């Protein structure tokens, strides 16, 4: 069956058809609202760097046509008969996943994101064998378990990136115990993830040092985001002066880079947590870890319970992403700019006002 005929509800969005990654209008369909489903009108969808990887099949797993988007927010228009958490009119969001087995150890411990059968929001097969399509589209249907309620005080455009970039940095801060007031946190890279790490850490009462290769980002980091200090990672003198001062580091960089200087910045028992995903192996020496009982860890997104906690924390502290709102027909230019890191710090597509039926 064609994507337009798989389900009874007509939908439209923008899709890539091949590895050129070029996105264009696309007709498809969504399932009817099931008894545990929430259907919502998509108002905004942010552009994550992984969308760029996916539309170009840079990870070798893309199945075309693909409708990207996993930082999706909108307003509920219909609920299933057994839905208990939501009502029509609620502001809601969906992040990186729309399904999991719900019975494995990870699911039972509220880390569905590590379920072996986790179902991504777009580009994979759903339980019924049909393809999942993302948020560059007019409507979204999801099981209520994978839908997050957005507090009324958060603007939907600014909150959209929190459903991936936000939870990706919030989760390791909490899990690795790097959320205690007075701790000193390093944040490597000041992009979509990095700027959210700074905002969350400052709200938690941490001292924050941004570590970057770009000197021109210092004013932004300190004056706008409130970082306490800024290190140029290529400046050996600056790095040397900061050695052994940090309780933890969140490393958001996906390019190949040296870990040894970062490990040196850690105190005894310090933790270097990787949330970026370089495509090639990074060099890791054992002795610097042994000599300070230091660790290198990793973290993905978060489970549904933690994602709701993160959104509620953001609402309490008025935390949203710094964004550039764009119309749907600008998306291919936005992807080109994203490739050059030409955005502060997240593109957000104004779906409601610019996605036109055809």
KEFIRO-367740 format. One record per residue (C-alpha): residue in three letters; z, x, y. Coordinates in steps of 0.5 Angstrom, whole numbers, plus 500, padded with zeros to 3 digits. Each point is the difference from the previous one (the first is absolute). Layout:
# residues N
ALAZXY
...
//
This chain:
# residues 358
UNK500500500
UNK499502507
UNK506502505
UNK498493503
UNK501496494
UNK506503497
UNK505495503
UNK500494503
UNK502502507
UNK494503505
UNK502506503
UNK497505505
UNK501507502
UNK497507500
UNK498504494
UNK497507498
UNK495500495
UNK499507499
UNK503507501
UNK497500507
UNK506496501
UNK496496505
UNK504493501
UNK496494502
UNK501492499
UNK502498493
UNK500493497
UNK505499494
UNK506495498
UNK507500499
UNK504496495
UNK503493501
UNK507501502
UNK504500493
UNK507497500
UNK503507501
UNK495502505
UNK500501508
UNK494499504
UNK499503507
UNK495500505
UNK499508502
UNK502501507
UNK500508500
UNK498505495
UNK502508501
UNK495505498
UNK504505495
UNK496507499
UNK500498492
UNK495495502
UNK496505503
UNK500504493
UNK499493496
UNK494498504
UNK497507499
UNK502500493
UNK503507501
UNK505499494
UNK495498495
UNK503493499
UNK497495505
UNK496494497
UNK495497505
UNK500496504
UNK507501502
UNK503497506
UNK506505502
UNK506498504
UNK508500497
UNK503500507
UNK499492501
UNK504495504
UNK499493502
UNK503493500
UNK501496494
UNK495494499
UNK502497493
UNK505501495
UNK501499492
UNK504494497
UNK505506498
UNK500504506
UNK507501502
UNK500505505
UNK495498505
UNK498494504
UNK493499504
UNK500503507
UNK504506498
UNK498507502
UNK499504494
UNK497507497
UNK497503494
UNK500507499
UNK497505494
UNK501495494
UNK499493498
UNK503501493
UNK504503494
UNK502499493
UNK507497503
UNK504502494
UNK500508499
UNK506504502
UNK496502507
UNK499492501
UNK507499498
UNK503505505
UNK496497506
UNK495506500
UNK494496498
UNK496505504
UNK501505494
UNK498495494
UNK495502496
UNK496494500
UNK501499508
UNK494497503
UNK497502506
UNK498495506
UNK493502500
UNK495503495
UNK503499493
UNK500494495
UNK505495501
UNK504496494
UNK494495499
UNK495506500
UNK497499507
UNK500505505
UNK505501506
UNK498500507
UNK503503506
UNK502498507
UNK494501504
UNK499492498
UNK501493503
UNK505498495
UNK505503495
UNK503497494
UNK506504496
UNK506498495
UNK506499505
UNK504506497
UNK495504503
UNK500497507
UNK505503505
UNK503495506
UNK499503507
UNK506499505
UNK497496506
UNK502505505
UNK495505497
UNK493500503
UNK495499494
UNK495505502
UNK505506501
UNK504498493
UNK493500496
UNK501508499
UNK507499497
UNK497497494
UNK498507498
UNK501506505
UNK507497501
UNK503499493
UNK497506498
UNK504504505
UNK506495500
UNK501500492
UNK501508499
UNK505500506
UNK504495496
UNK499502493
UNK502508502
UNK506498504
UNK496503506
UNK502494504
UNK507502503
UNK502500507
UNK500508503
UNK496503494
UNK494504502
UNK493498498
UNK494503500
UNK493496501
UNK494504498
UNK494497503
UNK499495506
UNK495495498
UNK501493497
UNK506501495
UNK503506504
UNK501496507
UNK503494495
UNK505505497
UNK502503507
UNK501492502
UNK504499494
UNK504506500
UNK502499507
UNK503493499
UNK504503494
UNK503505505
UNK497506497
UNK498506504
UNK493501500
UNK495506500
UNK493499500
UNK496506496
UNK492500502
UNK494504501
UNK498497506
UNK504502507
UNK497495504
UNK504495496
UNK507502502
UNK500496506
UNK499494496
UNK505501495
UNK505502505
UNK499495506
UNK497494496
UNK503500493
UNK507503502
UNK500506495
UNK505506502
UNK496506499
UNK493502498
UNK497506496
UNK493503500
UNK500501492
UNK495506502
UNK505503505
UNK504505495
UNK505501505
UNK502493501
UNK500499493
UNK505506499
UNK505497505
UNK500494496
UNK501502493
UNK506497497
UNK501495505
UNK497493496
UNK504496495
UNK493497498
UNK492500502
UNK495494499
UNK494503499
UNK494495502
UNK494505500
UNK494499495
UNK497507501
UNK501506496
UNK506504504
UNK505505499
UNK507497497
UNK504507500
UNK501499508
UNK503493499
UNK504502494
UNK503505505
UNK502495505
UNK505497495
UNK507501500
UNK503501493
UNK499494496
UNK495498505
UNK494495497
UNK493500502
UNK496494498
UNK493499499
UNK497494503
UNK493502501
UNK495502495
UNK496506500
UNK494500496
UNK501507497
UNK506503497
UNK505503505
UNK504507499
UNK507499498
UNK505506498
UNK506499496
UNK504506504
UNK501496507
UNK502494496
UNK505504495
UNK503504506
UNK502493504
UNK501495495
UNK494497503
UNK495494497
UNK493498501
UNK499493499
UNK495494501
UNK500493502
UNK495494500
UNK501494503
UNK506495499
UNK501494495
UNK500493503
UNK508500502
UNK500506503
UNK493498504
UNK504494503
UNK506504501
UNK495505504
UNK497494504
UNK507497502
UNK503507502
UNK493501505
UNK502493503
UNK507502501
UNK498506504
UNK493498503
UNK496505496
UNK493499499
UNK494505500
UNK496502506
UNK493497499
UNK493499502
UNK498493499
UNK492500499
UNK495494498
UNK498500493
UNK493502502
UNK503507502
UNK502501493
UNK495505499
UNK501504506
UNK507500499
UNK499503493
UNK496506503
UNK506501505
UNK505500495
UNK497505496
UNK501504506
UNK507498501
UNK498497507
UNK505494500
UNK507499503
UNK502499495
UNK497494496
UNK494496501
UNK502492499
UNK494495499
UNK501494504
UNK497495494
UNK502494503
UNK496501507
UNK494504497
UNK498498493
UNK495495500
UNK497496495
UNK493501498
//
